Amino acid sequence: MNYLVDNWAFDPFLIVAIVVVMWHEIGLRRLAARSRPERTRERRRRSLWFYAGLAVVLVAVQSPLDYWADYYFWVHMVQHLLLMFAAPSLIVAGAPWQPLLDALPGRSGRSVTRGVLAGGWSAPLRGLGGLLLRPWVSVALFCLVMVVWHLPVPYDVGTENSAIHIWLMHGSYFAVGILFWLQYIPSPPFRRRMPLLSQAAGLLVTNFVMIGLAMALSIFATHSVYSVYDHLPGVTLPPFADQQIGAAILWVCGDFWAVPTMIAIIRQLVETEGSVGVALDRMLHRGSAAGGWASRAPVISELRGQRSAPPDAGS
C-alpha cells in the first residue's frame, strides 16, 4: 500500500491544472449564455473528457509513477503511454479550445481568434500550425518522437537530466500525442483532414513502429540497453527483465488502442460504402482504380462533408 500512498509530488503543475479548469468553466459559462441548450449540454459532456485528460496528466507526473519511473523501465513506459496516448486522446475528445478562448476578458477572445486566423502578424504561426496539422506530418512526428526517445543515448540523457526529461521528453510526447489524435477524434473547431483510408494506413504504420520497437527491446536485445538503470540502489528486478516487461507493455498497448480505433474506421467506411465487402476491398486495394488508394473521391467527399458541417460555435 505504501507504493501507492508514498512518493506523491506536489509541484506547480497541480496549480496550473486547477487554473485551467477554472478558466475552462468561465468559457463554458460565457458560451452557454449565447448558445442553444443542446449545444451547451454537448460542451458539458465534452468537458468531462477534457478534465479526465488533465487528471491522467496529473497521475503521470505527480503520482508515485513519476517516482518509480526513475528506478524501473516498465514504470517509465506506463508513464510515457499515459502522456502520449491516454491524456492527449481524452483532451482532444474534450475539445477545450473554444471555451478556453472565450474565457479571455471582454471581447478579447474573439479578437485573438480573428487575429490568429486572419492577422498578418500570425501568418508564420498559421503556416507552422498548418504544417504540423497535416495528417502524415502528424503521424510521422508521432512515430519519430517515440523512436528517438527510446534510443539508448537520448533516453539516458533525458532520464538523468530533469529539465530535459520534463520539458523535452514529456513535452514532446504530449504535443505529438495531441497532433496525432486530432487526426482521429472530432475536436471542434478543428476538422479532421485525414481521409478514412489514410487514417487506417496511419494507424497500421504507427502500430508497426510500436511493435518493432517492442521487439527490438525484448526479442532482438540480449541485455539492458539503458545504462541509467544499472546499479540503482534498492532495485530488485534485473534491468534486462525490467526492459522486457516494459517492451511487453508497449506491445500490448499497441493492440489495445489500435484495434478499437481501426474498428471505428471500418465502421465509418461501411457506412460510406454501404457494405463490408466494398469497404474491405478498398482497404485491401482489391477494388477498381477509381476506388483504390489513389482515388481522390473519398478525399473530396469528406472535405465537402466537412465544409458543409456547422461550426461548433453558435447560438
C-alpha positions in Angstrom: 0.0 0.0 0.0 2.9 2.4 0.7 3.8 2.1 -3.0 0.5 4.0 -3.8 0.5 6.3 -0.8 4.1 7.4 -0.6 6.2 9.5 -3.0 3.5 11.8 -4.4 4.9 15.0 -5.9 3.1 18.3 -5.4 4.7 20.6 -7.9 3.3 23.7 -9.6 1.6 21.7 -12.4 -1.3 20.9 -10.0 -1.9 24.7 -9.6 -1.7 25.1 -13.4 -4.3 22.3 -13.8 -6.7 23.9 -11.3 -6.3 27.3 -13.1 -7.0 25.7 -16.5 -10.2 24.0 -15.1 -11.5 27.3 -13.7 -10.6 29.1 -16.9 -12.4 26.5 -18.9 -15.5 26.7 -16.7 -15.6 30.5 -17.3 -15.5 29.9 -21.0 -18.3 27.3 -20.8 -20.5 29.7 -18.9 -20.0 32.5 -21.4 -20.7 30.2 -24.4 -23.8 28.9 -22.6 -25.2 32.5 -22.4 -25.4 32.7 -26.2 -25.9 29.1 -27.3 -28.7 26.7 -27.7 -29.3 24.3 -24.7 -28.4 21.2 -26.7 -25.1 22.8 -27.7 -24.4 23.7 -24.1 -25.1 20.1 -23.0 -22.8 18.8 -25.7 -20.0 21.1 -24.5 -20.6 20.0 -20.9 -20.2 16.3 -21.9 -17.0 17.1 -23.8 -15.7 19.0 -20.8 -15.7 15.7 -18.8 -13.4 14.2 -21.3 -11.1 17.2 -21.0 -11.0 17.1 -17.2 -10.3 13.3 -17.4 -7.3 14.0 -19.6 -5.9 16.6 -17.2 -6.4 14.1 -14.4 -4.4 11.5 -16.4 -1.6 14.0 -16.8 -1.6 14.7 -13.1 -1.4 10.9 -12.4 1.5 10.6 -14.8 3.7 13.4 -13.5 2.7 13.7 -9.8 1.8 10.2 -8.6 4.3 7.5 -7.5 4.5 6.6 -11.1 6.9 9.5 -11.7 9.0 8.5 -8.7 9.3 4.8 -9.6 9.9 5.6 -13.3 13.4 6.6 -12.2 14.0 3.1 -11.0 12.1 0.8 -13.4 11.9 1.0 -17.1 8.4 -0.7 -17.2 7.0 2.0 -14.9 8.6 4.7 -17.2 6.9 3.0 -20.1 3.5 3.2 -18.4 4.1 6.9 -17.7 5.0 7.6 -21.3 1.9 5.8 -22.6 -0.3 7.9 -20.4 1.3 11.1 -21.7 1.3 10.0 -25.4 -1.9 8.1 -25.7 -4.4 8.4 -22.8 -4.1 12.0 -21.8 -3.9 13.5 -25.4 -6.8 11.4 -26.7 -9.1 12.5 -23.8 -8.1 16.1 -24.1 -8.7 16.1 -27.9 -12.1 14.4 -27.3 -12.8 17.2 -24.8 -12.3 19.9 -27.4 -11.4 22.6 -24.9 -10.1 25.1 -27.5 -13.2 27.4 -27.9 -14.1 27.6 -24.2 -10.5 28.5 -23.3 -10.6 31.3 -25.8 -14.0 32.6 -24.7 -12.7 32.8 -21.1 -10.5 35.7 -22.1 -11.6 39.1 -20.7 -14.3 41.0 -22.6 -14.2 40.6 -26.4 -10.5 39.7 -26.5 -11.3 36.0 -27.1 -12.9 36.9 -30.5 -10.2 39.4 -31.2 -7.5 36.9 -30.6 -9.3 34.3 -32.7 -9.7 36.7 -35.6 -6.1 37.8 -35.3 -4.7 34.3 -35.3 -6.9 33.2 -38.2 -6.6 36.3 -40.4 -4.0 38.7 -39.0 -0.8 39.5 -40.9 1.4 39.1 -37.8 0.2 35.5 -37.4 0.9 34.3 -40.9 4.1 32.4 -39.9 2.2 30.9 -37.0 -0.6 29.7 -39.3 2.0 28.3 -41.7 3.7 26.3 -38.9 0.3 25.2 -37.5 -0.9 24.1 -40.9 2.3 22.1 -41.4 2.1 20.4 -38.1 -1.5 19.5 -38.6 -1.0 17.9 -41.9 -2.1 14.3 -41.4 1.0 12.5 -42.4 3.3 15.1 -40.8 1.4 14.4 -37.5 1.8 10.6 -37.9 5.5 10.9 -38.8 6.2 13.2 -35.9 4.4 10.8 -33.6 6.5 7.8 -34.7 9.7 9.8 -34.8 9.4 11.1 -31.2 8.5 7.6 -30.0 11.6 6.0 -31.7 14.1 8.8 -30.9 13.3 8.9 -27.1 13.7 5.2 -26.9 17.2 5.1 -28.4 19.7 4.5 -25.6 21.6 7.8 -25.6 18.6 10.2 -25.8 16.8 8.0 -23.2 19.6 8.0 -20.7 20.2 11.8 -21.1 16.5 12.5 -20.7 16.2 10.3 -17.7 19.3 11.8 -15.9 18.5 15.4 -16.6 15.3 16.6 -15.1 14.8 19.6 -17.3 15.2 17.6 -20.5 13.1 14.8 -19.0 10.2 17.1 -18.2 10.2 19.8 -20.9 11.6 17.9 -23.9 10.8 14.2 -23.4 7.4 14.5 -21.7 6.5 17.7 -23.5 7.2 16.2 -26.9 5.3 13.1 -26.1 2.2 15.1 -25.1 2.5 17.5 -28.0 2.8 14.9 -30.8 0.0 12.9 -29.0 -2.3 15.9 -29.4 -1.4 16.3 -33.1 -1.8 12.6 -33.7 -5.2 12.3 -32.1 -6.6 15.4 -33.8 -6.4 13.3 -37.0 -8.7 10.6 -35.5 -11.0 12.2 -32.8 -13.5 15.0 -33.6 -12.4 18.1 -31.7 -14.3 21.3 -32.7 -13.5 23.7 -34.1 -10.7 21.6 -35.6 -11.8 19.5 -38.6 -10.2 16.2 -39.4 -8.4 16.4 -42.8 -7.3 12.8 -43.0 -9.4 10.5 -45.3 -10.6 7.3 -43.8 -8.2 5.1 -45.8 -5.3 7.3 -44.8 -6.4 7.0 -41.2 -6.3 3.2 -41.4 -2.9 3.3 -43.1 -1.5 5.7 -40.5 -2.8 3.6 -37.7 -1.1 0.5 -39.2 2.2 2.3 -39.6 2.2 3.6 -36.1 1.3 0.2 -34.7 4.1 -1.5 -36.6 6.5 1.1 -35.3 5.4 0.3 -31.7 5.6 -3.4 -32.2 9.0 -3.1 -33.9 10.3 -1.0 -31.0 9.0 -3.6 -28.5 10.7 -6.4 -30.4 14.0 -4.6 -30.6 13.9 -4.2 -26.8 12.8 -7.7 -26.0 13.3 -10.3 -28.7 16.3 -9.0 -30.5 18.1 -7.5 -27.5 20.3 -9.7 -25.3 20.9 -7.2 -22.5 19.6 -4.0 -21.0 20.3 -1.1 -23.4 19.8 1.7 -20.9 22.7 2.3 -18.6 20.7 4.6 -16.4 19.1 1.6 -14.8 22.3 -0.2 -14.0 23.3 -0.4 -10.3 20.4 1.6 -8.9 20.2 1.1 -5.2 17.1 -0.8 -3.9 16.1 -2.2 -7.3 15.5 -6.0 -7.1 14.3 -6.6 -10.7 17.2 -7.2 -13.1 17.5 -4.4 -15.7 17.0 -6.7 -18.7 13.9 -8.4 -17.2 12.6 -4.9 -16.5 13.3 -3.9 -20.1 11.4 -7.0 -21.4 8.4 -6.2 -19.2 8.4 -2.6 -20.5 8.6 -3.8 -24.1 5.6 -6.2 -23.5 3.6 -3.3 -22.1 4.4 -1.3 -25.3 3.4 -4.2 -27.5 0.1 -4.8 -25.7 -0.7 -1.1 -25.7 -0.2 -1.0 -29.5 -3.0 -3.5 -29.9 -5.1 -2.0 -27.1 -5.5 1.4 -28.7 -5.1 0.4 -32.4 -7.8 -2.3 -32.6 -10.8 -0.1 -31.3 -9.6 2.8 -33.5 -9.4 0.5 -36.5 -12.9 -0.9 -35.8 -14.3 2.7 -35.7 -12.6 3.5 -39.0 -14.0 0.3 -40.7 -17.5 1.2 -39.4 -17.3 4.6 -41.0 -16.1 3.1 -44.2 -19.0 0.6 -44.1 -21.4 3.5 -43.6 -19.9 5.3 -46.5 -19.6 2.4 -48.9 -22.8 0.6 -47.9 -21.3 -2.9 -47.3 -18.5 -4.7 -45.5 -17.2 -6.2 -48.8 -16.7 -2.9 -50.6 -15.1 -1.4 -47.5 -12.6 -4.2 -47.2 -11.9 -4.2 -51.0 -11.0 -0.6 -50.7 -8.8 -1.2 -47.6 -7.0 -4.1 -49.3 -6.8 -2.4 -52.7 -8.7 -5.1 -54.5 -11.2 -2.8 -56.0 -11.0 -0.8 -59.2 -8.6 2.0 -59.6 -11.4 4.5 -59.0 -12.0 3.1 -55.6 -8.4 2.3 -54.7 -5.8 4.1 -52.6 -5.0 6.5 -55.4 -8.6 7.7 -55.7 -9.3 11.3 -54.8 -13.1 10.8 -54.5 -13.1 9.9 -50.8 -10.9 12.9 -50.0 -13.2 15.2 -52.0 -16.4 13.8 -50.5 -15.0 14.0 -46.9 -13.8 17.6 -47.5 -17.2 18.5 -48.9 -18.9 17.0 -45.9 -16.6 18.9 -43.5 -17.3 22.2 -45.3 -21.0 21.7 -45.0 -20.8 20.8 -41.3 -21.9 23.6 -39.0 -19.2 25.2 -36.7 -19.1 24.3 -33.1 -19.8 27.9 -32.0 -23.2 29.3 -32.5 -26.3 30.4 -30.8 
